[in-house]
Amino acid sequence: MFYFRINKIKIFDNKEGRKILGLFGRDIAQVKLLSFINTNLAGFLPDMEELLLTNDSAKKKEIIKKAVETIVSSRIFTPIENVKDNHQMIFGDTGFVLFQSKEIPDHFDWQFIAYESDSNIRDAAKIVTDILADKGFDSFTKSISGLLKKSANPAFTATTEITKYIINVIANAARANKDDLIGILYMSLNRQEHFLHGERKKDDVPDLTNNMLIDYSIFAYQEKQARFTR
């Protein structure tokens, strides 16, 4: 069994300025969290072999669209209200499981984004719409085929690249809608180097903006095979 948990998030600047001349009003924000996880065990994507075999651009777009919808679904947390500067989000005394599987993955990618919004921000359907309407979507669809041809694990590569693209579109959409980006984290782990013995716990991991610190942990063990005797 394999469990990946988020234990705590600390946000230094909630990106919500005071309303009147920057001096008056409550400095509290609504924060949206999105977590995207990819492992070599992922078998939930549309068939990437089909993408490699077709030269039909419309068909390629449809395959990528299905992959985007699959990746985005169920990756969005309920918005967190009343977040102040230096706010700490503590996920109970045991943490919150973001990913679990019966098998221990050899590779594990985690991409995490937090952003502030004054409105009821995008749901999964709106995120997919934003991605499909993005001006770079056509060129991304063309370029990903080249990457997959060189990959030993097309499904894993596809999920990683599509997730990066999704996060980039979300971040750009947030800026365009004056939803301030709070933080982005990209993290890649492998079993041999990072959780060989089934455990890993890290506190105060900085994101790319240095505006967010994250505590996470991994707990894994190999289930014993049942023995049948006569």
C-alpha positions as CSV (number, residue, x, y, z in Angstrom):
1,M,0.0,0.0,0.0
2,F,1.1,3.6,-0.7
3,Y,-0.2,6.8,0.9
4,F,0.8,10.3,0.1
5,R,-0.5,12.9,2.6
6,I,-0.5,16.7,2.9
7,N,-0.1,17.7,6.5
8,K,0.2,21.5,6.6
9,I,0.4,24.6,4.3
10,K,1.7,28.0,5.4
11,I,0.9,31.0,3.3
12,F,2.9,34.1,3.9
13,D,1.0,36.6,1.7
14,N,-2.6,35.9,0.9
15,K,-2.5,38.3,-2.0
16,E,-5.5,40.1,-0.7
17,G,-4.8,43.8,-0.2
18,R,-6.8,46.0,2.1
19,K,-9.7,47.6,0.2
20,I,-9.3,51.3,0.9
21,L,-6.0,53.0,0.0
22,G,-4.4,49.8,1.2
23,L,-5.0,50.8,4.8
24,F,-8.6,49.9,5.7
25,G,-10.7,46.8,5.3
26,R,-10.2,43.2,6.3
27,D,-7.1,41.5,4.8
28,I,-8.7,38.1,4.4
29,A,-8.9,36.0,1.2
30,Q,-10.7,33.0,-0.3
31,V,-8.1,30.5,-1.4
32,K,-8.4,27.8,-4.0
33,L,-6.2,24.7,-3.9
34,L,-5.6,22.3,-6.7
35,S,-3.5,19.1,-6.5
36,F,-2.4,17.0,-9.5
37,I,-0.6,13.7,-9.0
38,N,0.9,11.4,-11.6
39,T,2.5,8.1,-11.1
40,N,3.8,5.3,-13.3
41,L,0.8,3.3,-12.1
42,A,-1.7,5.7,-13.8
43,G,-3.9,3.7,-16.1
44,F,-6.8,6.1,-16.2
45,L,-5.9,8.1,-19.3
46,P,-7.2,7.7,-22.9
47,D,-5.0,5.4,-25.0
48,M,-1.9,7.4,-25.8
49,E,-1.0,4.8,-28.5
50,E,-4.0,6.1,-30.4
51,L,-2.6,9.6,-30.3
52,L,0.7,8.4,-31.7
53,L,-0.9,6.4,-34.5
54,T,-3.2,9.1,-35.9
55,N,-2.3,12.0,-38.1
56,D,-5.8,13.5,-37.8
57,S,-5.4,16.8,-35.9
58,A,-9.1,16.7,-34.8
59,K,-8.7,13.2,-33.4
60,K,-5.6,14.3,-31.5
61,K,-7.4,17.2,-30.0
62,E,-10.2,15.0,-28.9
63,I,-7.8,12.5,-27.2
64,I,-6.0,15.4,-25.4
65,K,-9.4,16.9,-24.4
66,K,-10.4,13.6,-22.8
67,A,-7.1,13.5,-21.0
68,V,-7.5,17.0,-19.7
69,E,-11.0,16.3,-18.5
70,T,-9.8,13.2,-16.7
71,I,-6.9,14.9,-15.0
72,V,-8.9,18.0,-13.9
73,S,-11.8,16.0,-12.4
74,S,-11.7,15.6,-8.7
75,R,-8.4,17.6,-8.3
76,I,-10.0,20.8,-6.8
77,F,-10.4,21.4,-3.1
78,T,-13.3,23.2,-1.6
79,P,-12.4,27.0,-1.4
80,I,-10.8,27.9,2.0
81,E,-12.4,31.1,3.5
82,N,-10.9,33.8,5.8
83,V,-7.3,33.1,5.0
84,K,-5.0,35.8,6.5
85,D,-1.3,36.6,5.9
86,N,0.9,33.9,7.6
87,H,-2.1,31.6,7.7
88,Q,-1.5,27.9,8.5
89,M,-3.8,25.2,7.1
90,I,-3.4,22.1,9.3
91,F,-4.9,18.9,7.9
92,G,-5.8,17.3,11.2
93,D,-3.4,15.3,13.3
94,T,-2.9,12.6,10.6
95,G,-2.8,14.7,7.5
96,F,-5.0,14.4,4.4
97,V,-4.5,11.6,1.9
98,L,-4.1,13.1,-1.6
99,F,-3.2,9.8,-3.2
100,Q,-3.2,6.1,-2.3
101,S,-2.7,2.9,-4.3
102,K,-2.4,-0.8,-3.6
103,E,1.0,-0.8,-5.3
104,I,4.0,1.3,-4.5
105,P,4.8,3.6,-7.5
106,D,8.4,3.7,-8.9
107,H,7.8,7.4,-10.0
108,F,5.7,10.0,-8.4
109,D,5.0,13.6,-9.6
110,W,3.1,16.2,-7.6
111,Q,2.0,19.5,-8.9
112,F,0.2,21.9,-6.6
113,I,-1.2,25.4,-7.0
114,A,-2.9,27.8,-4.7
115,Y,-4.5,31.1,-5.8
116,E,-6.7,33.8,-4.3
117,S,-10.0,35.0,-5.7
118,D,-12.6,37.5,-4.8
119,S,-15.2,35.5,-6.7
120,N,-16.5,32.0,-6.9
121,I,-13.6,30.7,-8.9
122,R,-13.5,28.2,-11.7
123,D,-14.9,24.7,-11.4
124,A,-13.6,21.8,-13.3
125,A,-15.8,22.4,-16.4
126,K,-14.7,26.1,-16.6
127,I,-11.0,25.0,-16.3
128,V,-11.4,22.6,-19.2
129,T,-13.1,25.3,-21.2
130,D,-10.2,27.7,-20.5
131,I,-7.7,25.1,-21.6
132,L,-9.4,24.2,-24.8
133,A,-9.8,27.9,-25.7
134,D,-6.1,28.7,-24.8
135,K,-4.2,30.1,-27.8
136,G,-1.4,27.6,-27.3
137,F,-3.6,24.5,-27.2
138,D,-3.2,23.6,-30.9
139,S,0.6,23.9,-30.8
140,F,0.7,21.9,-27.5
141,T,-1.4,19.1,-29.1
142,K,1.1,18.9,-32.0
143,S,4.2,19.0,-29.7
144,I,3.1,16.4,-27.2
145,S,3.1,13.7,-29.9
146,G,6.8,14.2,-30.4
147,L,7.5,13.9,-26.7
148,L,5.5,10.7,-26.4
149,K,7.3,9.0,-29.3
150,K,10.6,9.4,-27.3
151,S,9.1,8.2,-24.0
152,A,9.3,4.7,-22.6
153,N,6.1,5.4,-20.7
154,P,3.8,7.5,-22.8
155,A,0.9,7.6,-20.3
156,F,3.1,8.9,-17.5
157,T,4.8,11.5,-19.8
158,A,1.4,12.6,-21.2
159,T,0.0,13.1,-17.7
160,T,3.0,15.0,-16.5
161,E,3.1,17.3,-19.6
162,I,-0.7,17.9,-19.7
163,T,-0.7,18.7,-16.0
164,K,2.0,21.3,-16.5
165,Y,0.0,22.8,-19.3
166,I,-3.2,22.8,-17.2
167,I,-1.4,24.6,-14.3
168,N,0.1,27.2,-16.7
169,V,-3.4,28.0,-18.2
170,I,-4.9,28.2,-14.7
171,A,-2.2,30.6,-13.5
172,N,-2.6,32.8,-16.6
173,A,-6.4,32.8,-16.2
174,A,-6.0,33.7,-12.5
175,R,-3.9,36.7,-13.4
176,A,-6.2,37.8,-16.2
177,N,-9.2,37.7,-13.7
178,K,-7.2,39.5,-11.0
179,D,-7.1,36.3,-9.0
180,D,-3.6,36.5,-7.5
181,L,-1.4,33.5,-7.7
182,I,-0.3,32.5,-4.2
183,G,2.1,29.6,-5.0
184,I,3.0,26.7,-7.3
185,L,4.9,23.6,-6.4
186,Y,6.5,21.1,-8.8
187,M,7.9,17.9,-7.2
188,S,9.2,14.7,-8.7
189,L,10.1,11.7,-6.5
190,N,11.3,8.2,-7.3
191,R,11.2,5.1,-5.1
192,Q,14.8,4.2,-5.3
193,E,16.1,7.6,-4.2
194,H,13.3,9.1,-2.1
195,F,11.2,6.4,-0.4
196,L,13.1,3.2,-0.7
197,H,12.1,2.0,2.7
198,G,8.5,3.2,2.4
199,E,8.7,6.4,4.4
200,R,9.4,10.1,3.7
201,K,8.4,13.1,5.7
202,K,9.3,16.7,4.8
203,D,8.3,19.9,6.6
204,D,8.5,23.5,5.3
205,V,9.1,22.7,1.7
206,P,9.1,26.0,-0.2
207,D,7.2,26.5,-3.4
208,L,8.6,28.2,-6.5
209,T,7.4,31.6,-5.3
210,N,8.8,31.3,-1.8
211,N,5.3,32.4,-0.6
212,M,4.2,29.0,0.6
213,L,5.6,26.3,2.8
214,I,4.2,22.7,2.6
215,D,4.5,19.7,4.9
216,Y,3.9,16.3,3.3
217,S,4.5,12.6,4.1
218,I,4.7,9.3,2.4
219,F,4.0,5.9,4.1
220,A,4.2,2.7,2.1
221,Y,4.6,-1.0,2.7
222,Q,4.6,-4.1,0.6
223,E,1.6,-6.3,1.3
224,K,2.6,-9.9,1.9
225,Q,1.3,-12.4,-0.6
226,A,-1.2,-14.9,0.9
227,R,0.2,-18.4,1.2
228,F,-2.0,-21.4,0.4
229,T,-1.2,-24.7,2.0
230,R,-2.8,-28.0,1.6
